[in-house]
């Protein structure tokens, strides 16, 4: 794998039914209503209906999906083992 491929990310959504992504490092979850991928900018959650992969090339970091796309969200999910602010306050 070439590290230069993973420096940028591009998302191209066409008519809410086709999504092209670059900068994909790993696919975490593939279901017809939710895709989760690890990208250069964190976890990316794509929700919709009848989602399916049409093109995948993890070596290049490319992914293309089709289906009805309802949302695209970056998530910075942290470890559940970390203490919450409330817990720290009451120590």
Buried (B, 14 or more C-beta within 10 A) or exposed (E): EEEEBBEEBEBEBEEEBBBBBBBBBEBEEBEEEBBBBBBBEEBBBBBBEEBEEEEBEEEBBBBBBBBEBEEBEEEEEEEEEEEEEEEEEEE
